[in-house]
């Protein structure tokens, strides 16, 4: 099993100044189990990209598993 699972939960409506961008709220599941917590942790994260890149991001990550956490995801804090 890959470390991270992604699920695009909701696409966000942006202000008119940012019409060429798309944004989404994403659930990120961290499948790395800790000794003190045997269950995956689920985080809420956000992404905002220009339209062509956003479409590619959704194609690559929505409902997928990955060992990579994209740097473009906002508000995700990994425990140390």
Backbone as ProteinMPNN parsed JSONL, in Angstrom:
{"seq_chain_A": "XXXXXXXXXXXXXXXXXXXXXXXXXXXXXXXXXXXXXXXXXXXXXXXXXXXXXXXXXXXXXXXXXXXXXXXXXXXXXXXX", "coords_chain_A": {"N_chain_A": [[0.844, -1.18, 0.0], [0.526, 2.186, -0.827], [1.809, 5.242, 0.643], [0.201, 7.65, 0.82], [-3.217, 8.496, 0.279], [-5.51, 10.034, -1.906], [-8.371, 12.139, -2.195], [-10.455, 14.053, -3.999], [-12.615, 16.164, -2.685], [-14.269, 18.398, -2.958], [-14.752, 20.924, -5.334], [-13.683, 24.264, -5.349], [-15.201, 27.452, -5.502], [-13.832, 30.326, -6.844], [-12.886, 33.814, -6.388], [-13.727, 36.368, -8.824], [-11.299, 37.539, -9.758], [-9.557, 35.455, -9.935], [-10.268, 33.69, -11.954], [-8.966, 32.141, -13.881], [-7.84, 30.163, -12.47], [-8.203, 27.046, -10.675], [-9.544, 25.466, -7.798], [-9.497, 23.128, -5.073], [-10.864, 21.204, -2.376], [-9.334, 18.732, -0.553], [-9.153, 15.418, 0.673], [-6.629, 13.904, 2.431], [-5.244, 10.879, 3.075], [-3.094, 9.534, 5.345], [-1.373, 6.754, 5.269], [0.593, 5.702, 6.81], [1.168, 3.897, 9.546], [1.305, 4.413, 13.032], [2.93, 3.338, 16.063], [1.543, 4.141, 18.345], [-0.894, 4.738, 17.282], [-2.89, 2.872, 15.526], [-4.393, 3.372, 13.245], [-5.078, 4.838, 10.027], [-4.352, 8.318, 9.4], [-6.414, 11.084, 8.62], [-6.374, 13.986, 6.731], [-7.378, 17.339, 5.937], [-6.849, 19.131, 3.019], [-5.781, 21.714, 0.673], [-5.734, 22.746, -2.742], [-4.648, 24.948, -5.293], [-4.497, 25.818, -8.572], [-3.419, 26.903, -11.891], [-5.778, 26.425, -14.529], [-5.067, 24.319, -16.635], [-3.074, 22.842, -15.268], [-4.389, 22.154, -12.954], [-6.371, 20.38, -13.856], [-4.721, 18.279, -14.702], [-3.538, 17.601, -12.265], [-5.792, 16.598, -10.83], [-6.381, 14.414, -12.459], [-4.087, 12.834, -12.024], [-4.029, 12.406, -9.218], [-6.594, 12.18, -7.934], [-8.488, 9.932, -6.119], [-6.384, 8.175, -6.001], [-3.383, 6.386, -4.982], [-0.253, 7.218, -3.51], [3.293, 7.554, -2.992], [4.244, 9.996, -2.714], [3.934, 13.274, -1.486], [2.521, 15.951, -2.874], [4.087, 19.144, -3.197], [2.469, 21.293, -3.669], [0.171, 21.157, -2.233], [-1.798, 22.687, 0.228], [-1.772, 23.525, 3.726], [-1.262, 21.068, 4.884], [0.107, 19.224, 7.408], [2.737, 17.339, 8.378], [3.341, 14.959, 10.875], [6.091, 14.942, 13.109]], "CA_chain_A": [[0.0, 0.0, 0.0], [1.253, 3.456, -0.89], [1.659, 5.99, 1.893], [-0.867, 8.636, 0.81], [-4.376, 8.339, -0.599], [-6.097, 11.349, -2.165], [-9.757, 12.163, -2.626], [-10.918, 15.426, -4.24], [-13.932, 16.172, -2.058], [-15.096, 19.519, -3.407], [-14.067, 21.983, -6.073], [-13.982, 25.523, -4.68], [-15.457, 28.611, -6.366], [-12.901, 31.411, -6.529], [-13.292, 35.169, -6.741], [-13.539, 36.647, -10.261], [-9.902, 37.86, -10.081], [-8.805, 34.208, -10.078], [-11.064, 32.805, -12.802], [-8.134, 31.22, -14.656], [-7.38, 29.14, -11.533], [-9.177, 26.129, -10.086], [-9.138, 25.054, -6.462], [-10.263, 22.006, -4.551], [-10.626, 20.696, -1.029], [-8.881, 17.357, -0.742], [-8.849, 14.598, 1.838], [-5.383, 13.161, 2.288], [-5.124, 9.827, 4.074], [-1.718, 9.116, 5.58], [-1.474, 5.334, 5.588], [1.717, 5.281, 7.654], [0.633, 3.616, 10.872], [2.212, 4.651, 14.155], [2.748, 2.38, 17.157], [0.533, 4.639, 19.273], [-2.154, 4.944, 16.569], [-2.903, 1.856, 14.46], [-5.329, 3.731, 12.186], [-4.603, 5.925, 9.152], [-4.804, 9.667, 9.744], [-7.009, 11.787, 7.481], [-6.187, 15.429, 6.804], [-7.993, 18.135, 4.886], [-5.843, 19.963, 2.367], [-6.302, 22.521, -0.424], [-4.845, 22.978, -3.868], [-5.121, 25.942, -6.254], [-3.577, 25.798, -9.714], [-4.0, 27.309, -13.179], [-6.693, 25.405, -15.063], [-4.486, 23.108, -17.247], [-2.344, 22.076, -14.267], [-5.382, 21.606, -12.028], [-6.966, 19.194, -14.494], [-3.713, 17.224, -14.671], [-3.42, 17.186, -10.872], [-6.939, 15.752, -10.505], [-6.209, 13.169, -13.207], [-3.011, 12.038, -11.427], [-4.123, 12.124, -7.789], [-7.915, 11.902, -7.375], [-8.773, 8.517, -5.848], [-5.155, 7.413, -6.245], [-2.436, 6.244, -3.89], [1.058, 7.702, -3.904], [4.307, 7.699, -1.947], [4.684, 11.389, -2.808], [2.998, 14.328, -1.096], [2.852, 17.111, -3.712], [4.392, 20.367, -2.461], [1.462, 22.316, -3.942], [-0.96, 21.018, -1.319], [-1.731, 23.642, 1.331], [-2.332, 23.225, 5.055], [-1.008, 19.694, 5.319], [1.249, 19.206, 8.326], [3.151, 15.979, 8.704], [3.878, 14.826, 12.227], [7.523, 14.594, 13.153]], "C_chain_A": [[0.895, 1.251, 0.0], [0.946, 4.285, 0.356], [0.436, 6.904, 1.908], [-1.983, 8.227, -0.138], [-5.053, 9.7, -0.706], [-7.542, 11.198, -2.619], [-10.175, 13.621, -2.775], [-12.376, 15.48, -3.798], [-14.835, 17.226, -2.676], [-14.239, 20.491, -4.204], [-14.594, 23.32, -5.56], [-14.184, 26.633, -5.709], [-14.551, 29.747, -5.905], [-13.474, 32.766, -6.919], [-13.001, 35.427, -8.218], [-12.091, 36.951, -10.655], [-9.074, 36.607, -10.365], [-9.521, 33.207, -10.977], [-10.228, 31.813, -13.597], [-7.564, 30.102, -13.777], [-8.54, 28.237, -11.12], [-8.639, 25.695, -8.737], [-10.024, 23.906, -6.003], [-9.887, 21.735, -3.107], [-10.378, 19.198, -1.176], [-8.749, 16.676, 0.611], [-7.59, 13.807, 1.538], [-5.334, 12.141, 3.42], [-3.662, 9.414, 4.151], [-1.774, 7.686, 6.103], [-0.323, 4.812, 6.439], [1.208, 5.108, 9.085], [1.713, 3.818, 11.927], [1.94, 3.601, 15.241], [1.64, 2.819, 18.109], [-0.818, 4.908, 18.611], [-2.205, 3.985, 15.381], [-3.854, 2.154, 13.298], [-4.737, 4.83, 11.305], [-5.136, 7.272, 9.634], [-5.314, 10.342, 8.48], [-6.906, 13.284, 7.734], [-7.006, 16.081, 5.71], [-6.913, 19.036, 4.32], [-6.505, 20.715, 1.216], [-5.262, 22.624, -1.521], [-5.482, 24.035, -4.767], [-4.069, 26.054, -7.35], [-4.226, 26.436, -10.928], [-4.744, 26.126, -13.801], [-6.007, 24.181, -15.681], [-3.759, 22.221, -16.234], [-3.303, 21.435, -13.271], [-5.997, 20.329, -12.593], [-5.998, 18.017, -14.454], [-3.529, 16.69, -13.248], [-4.55, 16.227, -10.497], [-6.804, 14.403, -11.201], [-5.177, 12.255, -12.524], [-3.299, 11.582, -10.004], [-5.504, 11.759, -7.274], [-8.152, 10.398, -7.305], [-7.576, 7.621, -6.148], [-4.349, 7.293, -4.956], [-1.061, 6.648, -4.392], [2.013, 7.656, -2.715], [4.793, 9.141, -1.877], [3.568, 12.305, -2.322], [3.361, 15.568, -1.91], [3.055, 18.376, -2.875], [3.32, 21.434, -2.646], [0.243, 22.196, -3.032], [-0.759, 21.922, -0.116], [-2.249, 23.014, 2.611], [-2.186, 21.781, 5.468], [0.238, 19.727, 6.188], [1.545, 17.766, 8.69], [3.721, 15.974, 10.105], [5.335, 14.432, 12.162], [7.733, 13.417, 14.077]], "O_chain_A": [[1.879, 1.337, 0.735], [-0.055, 4.055, 1.036], [-0.294, 6.937, 2.898], [-1.735, 7.684, -1.215], [-5.158, 10.43, 0.28], [-7.89, 10.257, -3.332], [-10.243, 14.349, -1.785], [-13.257, 14.917, -4.449], [-16.023, 16.986, -2.893], [-13.131, 20.836, -3.793], [-15.797, 23.489, -5.36], [-13.426, 26.738, -6.673], [-14.512, 30.083, -4.722], [-14.432, 32.849, -7.687], [-12.129, 34.783, -8.8], [-11.691, 36.649, -11.779], [-8.005, 36.694, -10.97], [-9.393, 31.999, -10.78], [-10.724, 30.745, -13.955], [-6.886, 29.203, -14.273], [-9.706, 28.622, -11.207], [-7.429, 25.57, -8.551], [-11.146, 23.734, -6.479], [-8.766, 21.995, -2.671], [-11.132, 18.495, -1.849], [-8.29, 17.282, 1.579], [-7.497, 13.126, 0.517], [-5.377, 12.51, 4.594], [-3.066, 8.999, 3.157], [-2.175, 7.445, 7.242], [-0.267, 3.623, 6.755], [0.861, 6.086, 9.747], [2.872, 3.446, 11.74], [0.843, 3.048, 15.316], [0.887, 1.99, 18.62], [-1.781, 5.264, 19.29], [-1.618, 4.267, 14.337], [-4.095, 1.287, 12.459], [-3.973, 5.664, 11.79], [-6.226, 7.357, 10.2], [-4.731, 10.196, 7.405], [-7.291, 13.785, 8.79], [-7.296, 15.465, 4.684], [-6.146, 19.639, 5.071], [-7.631, 20.409, 0.825], [-4.059, 22.593, -1.26], [-6.694, 24.029, -4.983], [-2.903, 26.346, -7.085], [-5.453, 26.509, -11.003], [-4.365, 24.971, -13.608], [-6.339, 23.065, -15.282], [-3.817, 20.994, -16.326], [-3.072, 20.321, -12.8], [-6.124, 19.326, -11.892], [-6.407, 16.884, -14.201], [-3.383, 15.485, -13.043], [-4.304, 15.171, -9.916], [-7.081, 13.364, -10.601], [-5.374, 11.042, -12.456], [-2.872, 10.498, -9.606], [-5.596, 11.079, -6.253], [-8.031, 9.688, -8.303], [-7.736, 6.454, -6.506], [-4.596, 7.998, -3.978], [-0.738, 6.445, -5.562], [1.581, 7.714, -1.563], [5.661, 9.467, -1.067], [2.407, 12.138, -2.694], [4.401, 16.179, -1.664], [2.284, 18.645, -1.953], [3.259, 22.385, -1.866], [-0.632, 23.061, -3.064], [0.311, 21.93, 0.491], [-3.061, 22.089, 2.583], [-2.927, 21.313, 6.332], [1.293, 20.198, 5.763], [0.699, 17.065, 9.245], [4.484, 16.863, 10.484], [5.759, 13.687, 11.278], [8.865, 12.966, 14.255]]}, "name": "protein", "num_of_chains": 1, "seq": "XXXXXXXXXXXXXXXXXXXXXXXXXXXXXXXXXXXXXXXXXXXXXXXXXXXXXXXXXXXXXXXXXXXXXXXXXXXXXXXX"}
